[in-house]
Amino acid sequence: MDSSIVLVKGGGDLGTGVVLRLFQHDYRVVVTELPQPLVVRRTVAVASAIDEERVTIEGVEARRVQDIAGIKVAWAAGYIPVMVDPETHTAQKLRLCVVVDAIMAKRNTGTAIHDAPIVVALGPGFCAGVDCHAVVETQRGPNLGYVYFNGSTAPDSGMPGEIGGEAARRVFRAPVDGLFVERVRIGDLVRAGDVVGQVDGQPVTAAIPGVVRGLLTSGVTVRAGAKVGDVDPRGDPALCSRVSDKAWKVADGVLEALARLAQSSGVTR
């Protein structure tokens, strides 16, 4: 097994922070995703490579690949491979030493502590010592990025984090079950009451003014109440293309977890 190879399950905004930090520290990373990634902050998510073939985030390129050969070509060329492999069947053939679950489903969707010598998970839904070897706190506050080697992170609060003095009102939610269609683009300025999308013909509207920070891609099927996007009341479009401070903090927690677990398990790079 190669301890420099890390499988990151999920290429959303927090997972991308982890991927970029690992890339900066010379890990060879492969990202697995769904055929239709449920990613809102698409401009800062390597998962966007599934639809767009390639994306560049914070100066690092990620490209969609199809197989093990494509992964190895990506590493040799210096970009991050992203592949449709939700069950990680293909990626696991790399004989990984490290798996990071960054799916952020608020529950464990299938990761097990025996998946690799080192298994790290992000956020609620995991118990260190049971589902994985370490869990990193993803809830904003004094413990953001803290690494638990026993037990769990704070439970899901059900409330989005506060940005610019707004929390719940900054999130766009599906009014009904159905197919989502976007009516604006990430980075657009919107006013309260503006239609930002539709689900099964029903409008999704902004509750507050600001810049559209995240939005699902058209064609994704959602359930009523699901998050389909959000607005940043600070009104700065440039922030839409920057990895958040939250993502970097969580990424640093993952690095700490890997360093400590490698030491305790005897895994070396």
Secondary structure as UniProt FT lines:
FT   STRAND          2..9
FT   HELIX           13..24
FT   TURN            25..26
FT   STRAND          28..33
FT   HELIX           42..44
FT   HELIX           46..48
FT   HELIX           49..52
FT   STRAND          54..57
FT   TURN            58..59
FT   STRAND          60..64
FT   HELIX           68..77
FT   STRAND          80..84
FT   TURN            86..87
FT   TURN            89..90
FT   HELIX           91..94
FT   STRAND          96..101
FT   HELIX           113..115
FT   STRAND          118..122
FT   TURN            124..125
FT   TURN            129..131
FT   STRAND          134..136
FT   TURN            142..145
FT   STRAND          147..148
FT   TURN            164..165
FT   HELIX           168..170
FT   STRAND          171..173
FT   STRAND          178..182
FT   TURN            186..187
FT   STRAND          189..190
FT   TURN            192..193
FT   STRAND          195..199
FT   TURN            200..201
FT   STRAND          202..205
FT   STRAND          210..215
FT   TURN            218..219
FT   STRAND          221..222
FT   TURN            224..225
FT   STRAND          227..232
FT   TURN            233..234
FT   HELIX           237..241
FT   HELIX           245..265
//
